[in-house]
């Protein structure tokens, strides 16, 4: 059984820029941060995702008067105190939490960077040095966004794609495979950085927008685009 830790964080949004009637509010699921796939009790596979963009998106969602539920892997940053936070460790944990939460949400912003591989077996004790090469057999973890995309009914979905080559082509492949409405394309320089540069592609492959700047300001611009293209259109 997986234990999900639900709490509210200490990141304070100074003010709400918009107060919506309850009928106009959306409940939005945001995935954020990395995940960990343990090799033994002390070592794990992961990546350098900081969760900063997820936190910035949660702040942008709340500033616009909506509800934010953040499913986050292990991070050192703070999330807005007005957000509901579900803390997870592994990619499997993240998927399980999202499958429970997503049916009661209006949309998804998938900003997390889940670990794509896990070891076939996890050692019960710390793996010791032997002087010989260590061989690891890895298998793919489940695809969180694709699984949610296959299960969605009327929800909208926005994913992130961090690419190092042919970014638009690979991002569009992800959008189609994961059944998303928009995809945000960025590069490795965004990892653990305070600033970012993104392009947003729609389902036709058109560049709907491009934003550069601090992650909070970029998150605000991304969410305004989501409101314009998906939330208001859906309503």
C-alpha positions as CSV (number, residue, x, y, z in Angstrom):
1,X,0.0,0.0,0.0
2,X,1.3,3.5,-1.0
3,X,1.0,6.3,1.6
4,X,0.3,9.7,0.1
5,X,1.1,12.6,2.4
6,X,-1.4,15.5,1.9
7,X,-0.5,18.9,3.3
8,X,-0.5,22.6,2.7
9,X,2.8,24.4,2.1
10,X,4.2,27.7,3.3
11,X,4.7,29.6,0.0
12,X,2.5,32.6,0.3
13,X,0.7,34.3,-2.6
14,X,0.6,38.0,-1.7
15,X,-2.9,38.6,-3.2
16,X,-5.5,37.0,-5.4
17,X,-5.9,39.0,-8.6
18,X,-9.3,37.5,-9.4
19,X,-12.2,36.1,-7.3
20,X,-14.4,33.8,-9.3
21,X,-18.0,32.6,-8.7
22,X,-17.8,28.9,-7.7
23,X,-19.4,27.9,-11.0
24,X,-16.5,29.5,-12.8
25,X,-13.8,27.9,-10.8
26,X,-11.8,25.0,-12.1
27,X,-10.1,22.3,-10.0
28,X,-6.7,21.8,-11.7
29,X,-4.3,18.9,-11.1
30,X,-0.6,19.9,-11.4
31,X,2.2,17.4,-11.4
32,X,5.6,18.7,-10.3
33,X,9.2,17.8,-9.5
34,X,11.1,14.6,-10.1
35,X,10.5,11.0,-8.9
36,X,12.8,8.5,-7.4
37,X,13.3,4.9,-8.4
38,X,15.3,3.1,-5.7
39,X,18.2,0.7,-6.5
40,X,18.7,-0.2,-2.9
41,X,17.7,1.4,0.4
42,X,20.0,4.4,-0.1
43,X,20.5,4.9,-3.8
44,X,18.0,5.8,-6.5
45,X,17.6,7.0,-10.1
46,X,16.2,10.5,-10.5
47,X,16.8,13.8,-12.4
48,X,17.5,17.4,-11.5
49,X,13.9,18.8,-11.7
50,X,13.5,21.3,-8.9
51,X,9.7,21.7,-8.9
52,X,10.0,25.5,-9.4
53,X,7.8,25.5,-12.5
54,X,5.2,23.4,-10.8
55,X,5.1,25.8,-7.9
56,X,4.9,28.8,-10.2
57,X,2.0,27.2,-12.1
58,X,0.2,26.5,-8.8
59,X,0.6,30.1,-7.8
60,X,-0.6,31.3,-11.3
61,X,-3.7,29.0,-11.0
62,X,-4.6,30.3,-7.5
63,X,-4.0,33.9,-8.5
64,X,-6.6,33.5,-11.2
65,X,-9.1,32.2,-8.7
66,X,-9.0,28.5,-9.4
67,X,-8.1,25.5,-7.1
68,X,-4.7,23.8,-7.5
69,X,-3.9,20.2,-6.4
70,X,-0.2,19.5,-6.7
71,X,1.1,15.9,-6.9
72,X,4.8,16.4,-6.2
73,X,7.9,14.3,-6.1
74,X,10.7,15.1,-3.6
75,X,11.6,18.8,-3.8
76,X,13.2,21.4,-1.6
77,X,11.1,24.3,-2.8
78,X,7.8,25.5,-1.2
79,X,4.4,25.4,-2.8
80,X,1.6,28.0,-2.3
81,X,-0.1,27.5,1.0
82,X,-3.5,27.7,-0.7
83,X,-2.7,24.6,-2.8
84,X,-3.4,21.0,-1.8
85,X,-0.2,19.1,-1.9
86,X,0.1,15.3,-2.4
87,X,3.7,14.2,-1.8
88,X,4.9,11.0,-3.6
89,X,8.2,9.3,-4.2
90,X,8.2,7.0,-7.3
91,X,6.6,7.3,-10.7
92,X,4.2,4.5,-9.8
93,X,3.2,6.5,-6.7
94,X,2.6,9.6,-8.8
95,X,0.4,7.7,-11.2
96,X,-1.6,6.1,-8.4
97,X,-2.2,9.5,-6.8
98,X,-3.1,11.1,-10.1
99,X,-5.6,8.4,-11.0
100,X,-7.4,9.0,-7.7
101,X,-7.4,12.8,-8.1
102,X,-7.9,13.4,-11.8
103,X,-11.5,12.3,-12.1
104,X,-12.6,15.1,-9.8
105,X,-10.5,17.7,-11.7
106,X,-11.3,19.9,-14.8
107,X,-7.8,19.7,-16.2
108,X,-4.2,18.7,-15.9
109,X,-0.9,20.6,-16.2
110,X,1.8,18.0,-16.2
111,X,5.0,19.8,-15.3
112,X,6.7,16.9,-13.4
113,X,9.7,15.0,-14.7
114,X,8.9,11.4,-13.6
115,X,11.8,9.0,-13.8
116,X,11.3,6.9,-17.0
117,X,13.1,3.8,-15.8
118,X,13.3,1.6,-12.7
119,X,15.4,-1.4,-11.8
120,X,13.9,-4.8,-12.4
121,X,14.8,-5.6,-8.8
122,X,15.5,-3.4,-5.8
123,X,18.3,-4.7,-3.6
124,X,17.2,-5.3,0.0
125,X,20.6,-4.1,1.4
126,X,23.1,-1.4,0.3
127,X,24.9,-2.5,-2.9
128,X,28.6,-2.9,-1.9
129,X,31.7,-2.2,-4.1
130,X,33.3,-5.3,-5.5
131,X,35.9,-3.9,-7.9
132,X,33.9,-5.2,-10.8
133,X,31.5,-3.4,-13.2
134,X,27.9,-3.1,-11.9
135,X,25.2,-4.1,-14.3
136,X,21.7,-2.8,-13.9
137,X,18.7,-4.1,-15.7
138,X,16.1,-1.3,-16.1
139,X,12.6,-1.4,-17.4
140,X,10.3,1.5,-18.3
141,X,8.0,3.0,-15.7
142,X,4.4,3.7,-16.5
143,X,3.7,6.9,-18.5
144,X,1.6,9.1,-16.1
145,X,0.3,11.5,-18.7
146,X,-0.5,8.9,-21.4
147,X,-2.4,6.9,-18.8
148,X,-4.4,9.9,-17.7
149,X,-5.0,10.9,-21.4
150,X,-6.4,7.4,-22.1
151,X,-8.7,7.7,-19.1
152,X,-9.9,11.3,-19.4
153,X,-13.6,12.0,-20.2
154,X,-14.1,15.7,-20.7
155,X,-10.9,17.1,-19.0
156,X,-8.3,19.2,-20.9
157,X,-4.6,18.3,-20.6
158,X,-1.4,20.3,-21.0
159,X,2.0,18.5,-20.8
160,X,5.6,19.7,-20.8
161,X,8.2,18.3,-23.2
162,X,11.9,18.8,-22.4
163,X,13.8,18.0,-25.6
164,X,17.4,18.1,-26.7
165,X,16.9,17.5,-30.4
166,X,14.1,18.2,-32.9
167,X,12.0,19.7,-30.1
168,X,8.9,20.6,-32.0
169,X,8.6,17.3,-33.8
170,X,9.2,15.2,-30.7
171,X,6.9,17.4,-28.6
172,X,4.1,16.9,-31.2
173,X,4.6,13.2,-31.1
174,X,4.2,13.3,-27.3
175,X,1.1,15.5,-27.6
176,X,-0.6,13.0,-29.9
177,X,0.5,9.9,-28.0
178,X,-0.6,11.3,-24.7
179,X,-3.9,12.8,-25.9
180,X,-3.0,16.3,-24.8
181,X,-4.5,19.6,-25.9
182,X,-1.4,21.8,-25.6
183,X,2.2,21.0,-25.0
184,X,4.9,23.3,-23.5
185,X,8.3,22.8,-25.0
186,X,11.5,23.6,-23.2
187,X,15.1,22.6,-23.0
188,X,17.7,21.3,-20.5
189,X,18.8,24.8,-19.5
190,X,15.4,25.1,-17.7
191,X,16.3,22.4,-15.2
192,X,16.9,23.7,-11.7
193,X,17.0,27.3,-13.2
194,X,15.2,30.4,-12.1
195,X,14.4,31.4,-15.6
196,X,13.0,29.5,-18.6
197,X,12.2,29.8,-22.3
198,X,9.2,27.9,-23.7
199,X,7.1,27.4,-26.8
200,X,3.5,26.2,-26.6
201,X,2.2,24.1,-29.4
202,X,-1.4,23.3,-30.0
203,X,-2.9,20.1,-31.4
204,X,-2.4,21.3,-35.0
205,X,1.3,21.8,-34.4
206,X,1.0,25.6,-34.5
207,X,3.2,27.7,-32.1
208,X,0.4,29.3,-30.0
209,X,2.9,31.3,-28.0
210,X,6.5,31.7,-26.9
211,X,7.5,33.1,-23.5
212,X,10.9,33.9,-21.8
213,X,11.6,35.1,-18.3
214,X,11.4,34.1,-14.7
215,X,9.4,31.0,-14.0
216,X,6.6,32.7,-12.1
217,X,6.0,35.2,-14.9
218,X,6.2,32.5,-17.6
219,X,3.8,30.3,-15.6
220,X,1.3,33.2,-15.4
221,X,1.5,33.7,-19.2
222,X,1.1,29.9,-19.8
223,X,-1.9,29.8,-17.6
224,X,-3.5,32.8,-19.2
225,X,-3.1,30.9,-22.5
226,X,-4.7,27.8,-21.0
227,X,-7.6,29.9,-19.8
228,X,-8.1,31.4,-23.2
229,X,-7.8,28.2,-25.2
230,X,-9.1,25.6,-22.9
231,X,-11.0,26.8,-19.8
232,X,-13.1,29.6,-21.2
233,X,-13.6,27.6,-24.4
234,X,-14.7,24.6,-22.4
235,X,-17.1,26.6,-20.4
